[in-house]
Amino acid sequence: MEENYRMPLIGDDAPSFTAVTTQGEINFPKDYEGKWVILFSHPADFTPVCTTEFMTFGSMIDEFKALNTELIGLSVDSLYSHIAWLRKIQELEWNGMKNIEVKFPLIEDVKMEIANKYGMIQPGQSTTQAVRAVFVIDPQAKIRAILYYPLSTGRNFDEIKRLVIALQKADKDNVATPADWRPGDDVIVPTAGSCGVAKDRVESKDPNQYCLDWFICFKREKK
């Protein structure tokens, strides 16, 4: 009997799994306790867009580790295909990147079990390949953000990194981040929950805070 899956949503517990990968077996989320995780899928090994993506992620692994963030890739190809492809990537040079060793695990998911748990197989695109999905998962194994790209479009990895930083900033300081926020930019303080708080904020002389109106107030970040 075919198992039915519901696509996980933001705020859900990330579906657990045990998988064979290019870095050995992993047990998720147990092996990643206390870590942020970016779980992402790609359509197929030895394809051009995916190759540029893996070169980029491989070159940024230390940047993500500095954010207490681990990377996990997935496609429905076999382990041996993964190994051969990652070895070939080390021989390529593109966009200033070369000799890129992909040190994060790449999941073998030939039966599509994990891909289906995460809604990575979308029949309108393909029934045999995963779309370019990105799940940002926090240290409590909660899904905090989801990005989907079509097969033809490579992901923006600066945006994925920015997203992780913004989520960590929101958790640490109980703030929100405005459009096009970058680390060091001013942040938004929680919306006033009463008339009194709204009045106090608008009339505040605090040099580190300013309001455009009662419902949108910012905190200045120290440069």
Legacy VTK file of the C-alpha trace (Angstrom):
# vtk DataFile Version 3.0
C-alpha trace
ASCII
DATASET POLYDATA
POINTS 223 float
0.000 0.000 0.000
1.407 3.384 -1.017
2.076 5.699 1.908
0.522 9.150 1.731
2.585 12.144 2.814
1.571 15.667 3.718
4.050 18.303 2.668
5.638 19.690 5.867
4.950 23.342 6.636
6.779 26.128 8.436
6.541 25.438 12.175
6.199 21.662 11.754
8.634 19.170 13.185
11.047 18.233 10.419
10.322 14.635 9.338
12.901 12.264 10.775
14.883 9.815 8.674
17.927 7.570 8.532
19.867 7.746 5.290
22.927 6.470 3.473
25.059 9.403 2.320
28.429 10.215 0.802
29.649 10.890 4.357
28.269 7.657 5.856
24.920 6.952 7.481
23.101 9.832 9.162
20.201 9.784 11.579
18.207 12.999 11.378
17.567 14.923 13.572
19.447 13.006 16.289
22.864 13.525 14.677
22.244 17.272 14.401
21.139 18.183 17.914
21.929 21.827 18.701
22.576 22.675 15.047
20.767 24.592 12.371
20.396 22.522 9.209
19.873 23.358 5.555
18.350 20.308 3.875
18.178 20.807 0.131
17.338 18.664 -2.877
18.543 18.741 -6.449
17.077 17.058 -9.555
19.979 14.855 -10.663
23.720 14.261 -10.585
25.837 15.240 -13.595
23.478 18.044 -14.570
24.786 21.565 -15.237
22.667 23.707 -12.907
23.103 21.251 -10.024
26.858 21.202 -10.604
27.095 24.990 -10.227
24.986 24.785 -7.068
27.147 22.132 -5.448
30.295 24.032 -6.309
28.797 27.090 -4.622
27.570 25.279 -1.507
30.872 23.417 -1.284
32.786 26.709 -1.373
30.570 28.180 1.389
30.616 25.302 3.874
32.869 27.143 6.338
30.624 30.222 6.174
27.649 28.095 7.185
29.596 26.268 9.901
30.415 29.682 11.383
26.629 30.122 11.707
26.300 26.758 13.512
24.619 25.477 10.344
25.132 22.113 8.667
24.336 21.266 5.042
22.608 18.102 3.826
21.973 17.479 0.122
19.585 14.980 -1.454
18.718 13.568 -4.838
17.123 10.355 -6.045
20.381 9.157 -7.592
22.459 6.267 -6.233
25.356 6.575 -3.816
27.832 5.530 -6.518
26.509 8.164 -8.889
26.884 10.752 -6.105
30.490 9.734 -5.428
31.448 9.824 -9.114
29.797 13.229 -9.601
31.390 14.827 -6.540
34.800 13.534 -7.633
34.246 15.099 -11.056
33.240 18.418 -9.452
36.708 18.614 -7.870
38.188 18.721 -11.382
36.034 21.629 -12.583
36.605 25.378 -12.489
33.770 27.894 -12.676
33.112 31.452 -11.524
36.417 31.645 -9.673
35.854 28.321 -7.900
38.048 25.270 -8.423
39.228 22.191 -6.543
35.934 22.222 -4.631
35.580 19.245 -2.308
31.980 18.674 -1.211
32.398 17.648 2.422
28.751 17.713 3.496
26.569 14.576 3.145
24.647 13.915 -0.044
21.760 11.515 0.555
21.047 8.514 -1.650
17.262 8.436 -2.079
16.634 6.084 -4.997
13.258 4.998 -3.572
12.261 8.658 -3.065
11.227 7.961 0.520
12.805 11.071 2.048
11.996 13.233 -0.967
8.311 12.316 -0.623
8.328 13.015 3.130
9.498 16.555 2.375
7.340 17.192 -0.693
10.387 17.380 -2.950
8.752 15.350 -5.749
6.248 17.569 -7.526
4.523 15.779 -10.434
3.875 18.986 -12.351
7.643 19.291 -12.746
8.798 15.659 -12.716
7.825 12.299 -11.268
11.419 11.032 -11.329
13.416 14.043 -10.090
13.255 16.233 -6.998
12.684 19.960 -7.443
15.154 22.428 -5.936
13.766 22.528 -2.413
15.433 24.187 0.577
14.376 23.566 4.167
15.905 25.664 6.943
15.589 23.680 10.177
16.425 25.055 13.626
18.228 23.337 16.541
14.858 22.102 17.878
14.277 20.336 14.532
11.473 22.746 13.608
11.071 23.844 9.990
11.609 27.597 9.957
11.677 28.405 6.240
10.975 26.675 2.933
12.143 27.707 -0.529
11.237 26.018 -3.813
12.881 26.612 -7.165
11.959 25.017 -10.498
14.320 22.602 -12.217
15.613 25.277 -14.594
16.616 27.907 -12.032
19.718 27.852 -9.863
19.333 29.021 -6.281
20.663 32.260 -4.776
23.028 31.059 -2.057
23.653 34.511 -0.628
19.917 34.692 0.041
19.926 31.289 1.752
22.738 32.462 4.026
20.971 35.793 4.678
17.821 33.891 5.596
19.643 31.800 8.205
21.250 34.911 9.719
17.885 36.710 9.818
16.189 33.778 11.575
18.982 33.572 14.123
18.789 37.332 14.686
15.028 37.160 15.225
15.415 34.372 17.783
18.278 36.027 19.659
16.882 39.561 19.918
13.094 39.073 19.548
12.948 41.301 16.483
11.875 41.106 12.855
13.914 42.030 9.797
12.622 44.416 7.115
12.749 44.018 3.345
16.260 43.539 1.950
17.725 43.390 5.476
21.413 42.664 5.765
23.423 42.021 8.946
24.064 45.369 10.625
20.907 47.017 9.249
18.235 48.346 11.580
15.624 45.836 12.749
11.909 46.015 13.539
10.739 45.725 17.129
7.552 43.748 17.892
4.326 45.576 17.099
2.828 47.444 20.046
0.195 45.368 21.836
-1.692 48.228 23.450
-2.527 51.912 22.966
-0.243 52.828 25.846
2.747 51.040 24.398
2.061 52.525 20.966
1.935 56.039 22.431
5.112 55.538 24.437
6.989 54.302 21.405
5.945 57.141 19.125
6.860 59.695 21.793
10.033 57.940 22.916
13.270 59.920 23.027
15.363 56.744 22.933
18.144 57.491 20.404
18.370 53.797 19.517
14.730 53.555 18.410
12.551 55.407 15.906
9.040 54.945 14.491
7.532 55.635 11.089
4.146 55.284 12.760
2.819 53.533 15.872
2.772 50.117 14.171
6.241 50.209 12.583
9.157 50.976 14.873
12.834 50.261 14.331
15.809 49.614 16.557
19.106 51.017 15.401
21.876 48.474 15.126
25.353 49.387 16.244
27.702 49.432 13.290
LINES 1 224
223 0 1 2 3 4 5 6 7 8 9 10 11 12 13 14 15 16 17 18 19 20 21 22 23 24 25 26 27 28 29 30 31 32 33 34 35 36 37 38 39 40 41 42 43 44 45 46 47 48 49 50 51 52 53 54 55 56 57 58 59 60 61 62 63 64 65 66 67 68 69 70 71 72 73 74 75 76 77 78 79 80 81 82 83 84 85 86 87 88 89 90 91 92 93 94 95 96 97 98 99 100 101 102 103 104 105 106 107 108 109 110 111 112 113 114 115 116 117 118 119 120 121 122 123 124 125 126 127 128 129 130 131 132 133 134 135 136 137 138 139 140 141 142 143 144 145 146 147 148 149 150 151 152 153 154 155 156 157 158 159 160 161 162 163 164 165 166 167 168 169 170 171 172 173 174 175 176 177 178 179 180 181 182 183 184 185 186 187 188 189 190 191 192 193 194 195 196 197 198 199 200 201 202 203 204 205 206 207 208 209 210 211 212 213 214 215 216 217 218 219 220 221 222
